[in-house]
Amino acid sequence: MSSPVPEEPERPQTASEILGAALAGAARKAGLDPAQSASTHTVVWSAMGGWRGIVESVLPSLAFVILFTLRPQPLIFPLGVSVGLAAIFTIVRLVQKSPPSAALGGLIAAVAAAGLALWTGRGEDNFVPGLITNAVYGSAILVSALIGWSVIGLAAGFLMGEGTAWRTDRRKRRAFFWLGIAWAALFFARLAVQFPLYLAGDVTALGTLKLVMGLPLFAPLIAVTWLVVRALYPRAPSREDAAAA
């Protein structure tokens, strides 16, 4: 009787594999799956969450800016309305049993920002978490691109089922490098424009530019990223496509 062949222990996942899988999962949940045949418009619209996602991301900040401009004191009034709207969006999603992650994230961010502003008594501090986020995201994406481990490449690689194999393809490495530079530039551009307004204490201009440099810049870059990834990973024709031809 032959002795059983011992099973080889599973190789532990590396940090890049864990991060890549997480990024790919998040992208797939947002509707960014280049393996699908959706149009660019559909993908961008899905990434923004449709009309509901746009309203949930824009309205709390817009309400704060308008109310603060009309009546800056007491500060708790515009902050309370902003947080209240974020809370309503989250509750509605929970009642409807729809994924609450986006609205819940917005609520947590709104509460943290409002708490800081109330603690300092400065309306401009309501935007500090956003400034920090831009600095962290921009730095992380830039560094990852410069060292050859672009987070854009990690997300796309695991989304398309090739893991980190894209790093052996010069064309893909170059494309993901420049996509990383473009995304980092977006975050640093926001920081470069908004931080001086924060230092100047111009809450109205700061809030307005935050909205202008939000989804209006996010959407085109999502479209460019989608088109580049789809070009790097052309979809194999399915049986239905072949039959139609």
LOKOL-695276 format. One record per atom (N, C-alpha, C): x, y, z. Coordinates in steps of 0.1 Angstrom, whole numbers, padded with zeros to 4 digits, always signed. Layout:
BEGIN
XYZ ...
***
This chain:
BEGIN
+0009-0012+0000 +0000+0000+0000 +0009+0012+0000 +0006+0021-0009 +0014+0033-0010 +0010+0043+0000 +0020+0050+0006 +0017+0060+0016 +0011+0072+0009 +0002+0079+0016 -0005+0091+0010 +0005+0102+0008 +0004+0109-0003 +0013+0120-0006 +0009+0132+0003 +0018+0137+0010 +0015+0148+0019 +0011+0161+0011 +0000+0167+0015 -0004+0180+0009 +0006+0191+0011 +0009+0198+0001 +0017+0210+0003 +0010+0221+0010 +0016+0227+0019 +0009+0238+0026 +0007+0250+0017 -0005+0256+0019 -0008+0268+0011 +0002+0279+0013 +0005+0286+0002 +0014+0297+0003 +0007+0309+0009 +0012+0315+0019 +0005+0327+0025 +0005+0338+0015 -0006+0346+0015 -0007+0357+0005 +0002+0368+0009 +0008+0374-0001 +0016+0386+0002 +0008+0398+0004 +0014+0409+0009 +0007+0421+0011 +0001+0427-0002 +0008+0426-0013 +0003+0431-0026 -0009+0423-0031 -0009+0410-0028 -0020+0401-0032 -0032+0405-0024 -0031+0407-0011 -0042+0410-0002 -0048+0424-0007 -0039+0433-0009 -0043+0447-0013 -0050+0446-0027 -0044+0439-0036 -0050+0438-0049 -0063+0432-0049 -0065+0421-0042 -0078+0415-0041 -0089+0424-0035 -0085+0431-0025 -0094+0441-0018 -0098+0452-0028 -0088+0457-0035 -0091+0468-0045 -0100+0463-0056 -0097+0451-0061 -0105+0445-0072 -0120+0443-0067 -0121+0438-0055 -0135+0436-0049 -0142+0449-0048 -0135+0459-0043 -0142+0472-0042 -0146+0478-0056 -0137+0476-0066 -0140+0481-0079 -0152+0473-0085 -0152+0460-0083 -0163+0452-0088 -0176+0456-0082 -0177+0459-0069 -0189+0463-0063 -0193+0477-0068 -0184+0485-0072 -0187+0498-0078 -0191+0498-0092 -0191+0486-0098 -0195+0484-0112 -0184+0486-0122 -0171+0486-0117 -0160+0488-0125 -0154+0474-0129 -0160+0467-0138 -0155+0454-0142 -0152+0454-0157 -0140+0456-0161 -0137+0457-0175 -0140+0444-0183 -0142+0433-0176 -0146+0420-0182 -0160+0421-0188 -0168+0430-0183 -0182+0431-0187 -0182+0440-0200 -0193+0439-0207 -0194+0447-0220 -0202+0460-0218 -0202+0465-0206 -0210+0477-0204 -0203+0489-0211 -0211+0499-0214 -0206+0511-0221 -0198+0519-0211 -0190+0528-0216 -0182+0537-0207 -0191+0546-0198 -0202+0551-0205 -0212+0559-0197 -0218+0551-0186 -0222+0538-0188 -0228+0530-0178 -0218+0528-0166 -0205+0525-0170 -0195+0522-0159 -0193+0535-0151 -0191+0546-0157 -0189+0558-0149 -0201+0562-0141 -0213+0560-0146 -0225+0563-0139 -0226+0554-0127 -0223+0541-0129 -0223+0531-0118 -0213+0535-0107 -0201+0539-0111 -0190+0542-0102 -0194+0554-0093 -0202+0563-0099 -0207+0575-0091 -0219+0572-0082 -0225+0560-0084 -0237+0556-0077 -0250+0561-0082 -0250+0565-0095 -0262+0570-0101 -0266+0583-0094 -0279+0587-0097 -0284+0599-0091 -0284+0599-0076 -0287+0587-0071 -0287+0586-0056 -0273+0588-0050 -0263+0582-0056 -0249+0584-0051 -0245+0599-0052 -0248+0605-0063 -0245+0619-0065 -0251+0628-0054 -0264+0626-0052 -0271+0634-0042 -0265+0631-0028 -0262+0619-0025 -0257+0616-0012 -0243+0622-0009 -0235+0623-0020 -0222+0628-0018 -0221+0643-0019 -0231+0649-0026 -0230+0664-0028 -0239+0671-0019 -0251+0667-0016 -0260+0675-0008 -0256+0679+0006 -0250+0670+0014 -0246+0675+0027 -0236+0686+0027 -0226+0685+0018 -0216+0696+0017 -0222+0708+0011 -0230+0707+0001 -0237+0719-0005 -0246+0726+0005 -0253+0718+0013 -0261+0724+0024 -0253+0732+0034 -0242+0726+0038 -0233+0733+0047 -0228+0746+0042 -0223+0746+0029 -0217+0758+0023 -0228+0769+0022 -0240+0765+0017 -0250+0776+0016 -0255+0781+0029 -0257+0773+0039 -0262+0777+0052 -0251+0785+0059 -0239+0781+0058 -0228+0788+0065 -0226+0802+0059 -0228+0803+0045 -0226+0816+0039 -0237+0825+0043 -0250+0820+0044 -0261+0828+0048 -0261+0832+0063 -0256+0822+0071 -0257+0824+0086 -0246+0816+0092 -0234+0822+0093 -0222+0814+0098 -0223+0811+0113 -0231+0818+0121 -0233+0816+0135 -0248+0814+0138 -0251+0805+0147 -0242+0795+0154 -0237+0784+0144 -0225+0780+0146 -0219+0770+0137 -0226+0757+0137 -0232+0754+0148 -0238+0741+0149 -0250+0739+0139 -0256+0751+0135 -0267+0750+0126 -0264+0744+0112 -0254+0750+0105 -0251+0744+0092 -0245+0730+0093 -0237+0728+0104 -0231+0715+0106 -0241+0704+0109 -0251+0708+0117 -0262+0699+0121 -0270+0695+0109 -0273+0704+0100 -0281+0701+0088 -0273+0691+0079 -0260+0694+0078 -0251+0686+0069 -0251+0671+0075 -0248+0670+0088 -0248+0657+0094 -0262+0650+0093 -0272+0658+0095 -0286+0653+0095 -0289+0647+0082 -0286+0653+0071 -0288+0648+0058 -0281+0635+0055 -0268+0635+0059 -0260+0622+0058 -0267+0611+0066 -0272+0614+0078 -0279+0604+0086 -0292+0599+0079 -0299+0608+0073 -0312+0604+0067 -0309+0595+0055 -0298+0598+0047 -0295+0589+0036 -0291+0575+0041 -0284+0575+0052 -0280+0562+0057 -0292+0554+0062 -0301+0561+0069 -0313+0554+0075 -0322+0549+0063 -0323+0557+0053 -0332+0552+0042 -0326+0540+0035 -0313+0539+0034 -0306+0527+0028 -0308+0515+0037 -0307+0517+0050 -0309+0506+0059 -0323+0501+0059 -0333+0510+0058 -0347+0506+0058 -0350+0499+0045 -0344+0504+0034 -0346+0497+0021 -0338+0485+0019 -0329+0482+0028 -0320+0470+0028 -0311+0471+0015 -0307+0483+0012 -0297+0485+0001 -0284+0486+0007 -0273+0484-0001 -0259+0485+0005 -0257+0499+0011 -0255+0499+0024 -0253+0512+0031 -0239+0518+0032 -0230+0510+0026 -0216+0514+0028 -0212+0528+0024 -0217+0532+0012 -0213+0546+0007 -0219+0556+0016 -0232+0555+0019 -0239+0565+0028 -0233+0564+0042 -0230+0552+0047 -0225+0551+0060 -0211+0558+0061 -0203+0556+0051 -0190+0562+0050 -0191+0577+0050 -0201+0582+0042 -0203+0597+0042 -0208+0602+0056 -0216+0594+0063 -0221+0598+0076 -0209+0599+0086 -0201+0589+0086 -0189+0589+0095 -0180+0601+0092 -0178+0603+0080 -0169+0614+0076 -0175+0628+0080 -0188+0629+0078 -0195+0641+0082 -0195+0644+0097 -0197+0633+0104 -0197+0634+0119 -0183+0638+0124 -0173+0632+0118 -0159+0635+0123 -0155+0649+0119 -0159+0654+0107 -0156+0667+0103 -0163+0677+0111 -0176+0675+0114 -0184+0684+0122 -0179+0685+0136 -0175+0673+0142 -0170+0673+0155 -0157+0681+0156 -0149+0680+0147 -0136+0688+0147 -0139+0703+0146 -0149+0707+0137 -0152+0721+0135 -0159+0727+0148 -0167+0719+0154 -0173+0724+0166 -0163+0725+0178 -0154+0716+0178 -0144+0716+0188 -0135+0729+0187 -0131+0732+0175 -0122+0744+0173 -0130+0757+0171 -0143+0755+0167 -0151+0767+0165 -0148+0774+0152 -0142+0767+0143 -0138+0772+0129 -0145+0764+0119 -0153+0771+0110 -0160+0765+0100 -0152+0758+0090 -0140+0764+0087 -0131+0758+0077 -0126+0744+0082 -0126+0741+0095 -0121+0728+0099 -0130+0717+0096 -0142+0720+0091 -0151+0710+0086 -0145+0703+0073 -0135+0709+0067 -0129+0704+0055 -0116+0697+0057 -0111+0697+0070 -0098+0691+0073 -0097+0676+0069 -0107+0668+0073 -0106+0654+0069 -0105+0652+0054 -0112+0660+0046 -0110+0659+0031 -0096+0663+0027 -0090+0673+0033 -0077+0677+0029 -0067+0666+0032 -0069+0660+0044 -0060+0648+0048 -0062+0637+0039 -0074+0634+0035 -0077+0623+0026 -0070+0625+0012 -0071+0637+0007 -0064+0640-0006 -0049+0638-0005 -0043+0643+0006 -0029+0641+0008 -0025+0627+0009 -0032+0619+0017 -0029+0605+0019 -0031+0597+0006 -0042+0598+0000 -0045+0591-0013 -0035+0595-0024 -0032+0608-0025 -0023+0612-0035 -0009+0607-0033 -0005+0607-0021 +0009+0602-0017 +0010+0587-0020 +0000+0580-0015 +0000+0565-0016 +0000+0561-0031 -0008+0567-0039 -0009+0564-0053 +0004+0567-0060 +0009+0579-0057 +0021+0584-0064 +0033+0574-0060 +0035+0571-0048 +0046+0563-0043 +0045+0549-0050 +0032+0543-0050 +0030+0530-0055 +0034+0530-0070 +0031+0541-0077 +0034+0541-0092 +0049+0542-0094 +0056+0550-0086 +0070+0553-0087 +0078+0540-0084 +0074+0532-0075 +0081+0520-0072 +0077+0508-0080 +0068+0510-0090 +0064+0499-0099 +0053+0490-0094 +0046+0494-0083 +0035+0486-0078 +0023+0495-0078 +0019+0500-0089 +0008+0509-0090 -0005+0503-0084 -0012+0510-0075 -0024+0504-0070 -0035+0503-0081 -0034+0511-0091 -0043+0510-0103 -0040+0496-0110 -0027+0493-0111 -0024+0480-0117 -0028+0468-0108 -0026+0470-0095 -0030+0459-0086 -0045+0456-0087 -0053+0467-0087 -0068+0466-0088 -0072+0459-0102 -0066+0464-0113 -0069+0459-0126 -0064+0445-0127 -0052+0442-0123 -0047+0428-0124 -0056+0418-0117 -0060+0420-0105 -0068+0411-0098 -0082+0411-0103 -0087+0422-0108 -0100+0423-0114 -0101+0414-0127 -0090+0414-0134 -0090+0407-0147 -0084+0392-0145 -0081+0388-0133 -0077+0375-0130 -0062+0371-0133 -0054+0381-0134 -0040+0378-0137 -0031+0382-0125 -0037+0387-0114 -0029+0390-0102 -0019+0401-0105 -0006+0398-0102 +0005+0407-0104 +0013+0404-0116 +0008+0395-0125 +0015+0392-0137 +0017+0404-0147 +0009+0414-0145 +0010+0426-0154 +0024+0433-0152 +0031+0430-0141 +0043+0437-0139 +0054+0432-0149 +0052+0420-0155 +0061+0415-0165 +0059+0420-0179 +0048+0427-0180 +0044+0433-0193 +0047+0448-0193 +0057+0451-0202 +0062+0465-0202 +0051+0475-0205 +0042+0471-0215 +0031+0480-0219 +0022+0483-0208 +0018+0472-0201 +0009+0474-0189 +0015+0482-0178 +0028+0479-0175 +0034+0487-0164 +0035+0501-0168 +0038+0505-0180 +0038+0519-0184 +0024+0525-0183 +0014+0518-0187 +0000+0524-0187 -0004+0526-0173 -0002+0516-0164 -0006+0517-0150 +0003+0528-0143 +0015+0530-0147 +0023+0540-0141 +0017+0554-0144 +0013+0557-0156 +0007+0570-0160 -0007+0571-0154 -0014+0561-0153 -0027+0562-0147 -0025+0566-0132 -0015+0560-0126 -0013+0563-0112 -0009+0578-0110 +0000+0582-0120 +0004+0597-0119 -0008+0606-0121 -0018+0602-0130 -0029+0610-0133 -0038+0611-0120 -0040+0599-0113 -0049+0599-0101 -0042+0607-0090 -0029+0605-0089 -0022+0613-0078 -0023+0628-0081 -0022+0632-0094 -0023+0646-0098 -0036+0652-0094 -0047+0644-0095 -0060+0648-0092 -0061+0652-0077 -0056+0643-0068 -0057+0645-0054 -0048+0657-0050 -0036+0658-0056 -0027+0669-0052 -0032+0682-0058 -0039+0682-0069 -0045+0694-0075 -0056+0699-0065 -0064+0690-0060 -0074+0694-0050 -0067+0701-0038 -0057+0694-0033 -0050+0699-0022 -0043+0713-0024 -0037+0715-0036 -0030+0727-0039 -0040+0739-0040 -0052+0736-0045 -0062+0747-0046 -0069+0749-0033 -0073+0739-0026 -0081+0741-0014 -0073+0744-0001 -0061+0740+0000 -0054+0743+0012 -0051+0757+0015 -0047+0765+0004 -0046+0780+0007 -0059+0786+0011 -0070+0782+0006 -0083+0787+0010 -0086+0783+0025 -0082+0771+0028 -0084+0767+0042 -0076+0777+0052 -0063+0779+0048 -0055+0788+0056 -0061+0802+0056 -0067+0806+0045 -0073+0820+0045 -0086+0820+0052 -0092+0809+0056 -0105+0808+0063 -0117+0812+0054 -0115+0810+0041 -0126+0813+0032 -0135+0800+0030 -0144+0799+0039 -0152+0787+0039 -0161+0785+0026 -0167+0796+0022 -0176+0796+0010 -0168+0791-0002 -0157+0798-0005 -0148+0794-0016 -0143+0780-0015 -0139+0776-0003 -0133+0763-0001 -0144+0752-0003 -0156+0754+0002 -0166+0744+0000 -0171+0743-0014 -0171+0755-0021 -0176+0755-0035 -0165+0748-0044 -0153+0750-0042 -0142+0744-0050 -0141+0729-0047 -0144+0725-0034 -0144+0711-0031 -0155+0704-0039 -0166+0710-0041 -0177+0704-0049 -0173+0704-0064 -0168+0715-0069 -0164+0716-0083 -0153+0706-0086 -0143+0704-0077 -0132+0695-0080 -0135+0680-0075 -0147+0678-0072 -0151+0664-0068 -0156+0656-0079 -0168+0653-0080 -0174+0644-0091 -0171+0649-0105 -0171+0662-0108 -0168+0667-0121 -0154+0663-0126 -0144+0661-0117 -0131+0657-0121 -0130+0642-0120 -0137+0636-0110 -0136+0622-0108 -0142+0614-0120 -0153+0618-0125 -0160+0611-0136 -0151+0609-0148 -0145+0620-0154 -0137+0618-0165 -0125+0609-0163 -0119+0610-0151 -0107+0601-0149 -0111+0587-0147 -0123+0584-0142 -0128+0571-0142 -0130+0565-0156 -0135+0574-0165 -0137+0570-0179 -0124+0567-0185 -0114+0575-0183 -0101+0573-0189 -0095+0560-0184 -0096+0557-0171 -0091+0545-0165 -0098+0533-0171 -0111+0534-0172 -0119+0522-0178 -0114+0519-0192 -0113+0530-0200 -0109+0528-0214 -0095+0522-0216 -0086+0527-0207 -0072+0521-0208 -0072+0507-0204 -0078+0503-0193 -0078+0489-0188 -0085+0480-0198 -0096+0485-0204 -0103+0477-0214 -0094+0475-0226 -0086+0485-0230 -0077+0483-0241 -0066+0473-0238 -0061+0473-0225 -0051+0464-0221 -0055+0450-0220 -0068+0448-0217 -0074+0435-0216 -0086+0433-0225 -0083+0432-0238 -0095+0430-0247 -0103+0418-0244 -0116+0420-0245 -0125+0409-0241 -0126+0399-0252 -0124+0387-0249 -0126+0376-0259 -0140+0375-0264 -0142+0373-0277 -0156+0372-0282 -0163+0360-0276 -0175+0363-0271 -0183+0352-0266 -0190+0344-0277 -0197+0333-0273 -0204+0325-0283 -0215+0333-0289 -0222+0342-0281 -0233+0350-0286 -0228+0360-0296 -0216+0366-0293 -0210+0375-0303 -0207+0368-0316 -0201+0356-0315 -0197+0348-0327 -0209+0345-0335 -0220+0341-0328 -0232+0337-0335 -0238+0349-0342 -0238+0361-0335 -0243+0373-0341 -0235+0377-0354 -0222+0374-0353 -0214+0378-0365 -0216+0369-0377 
***
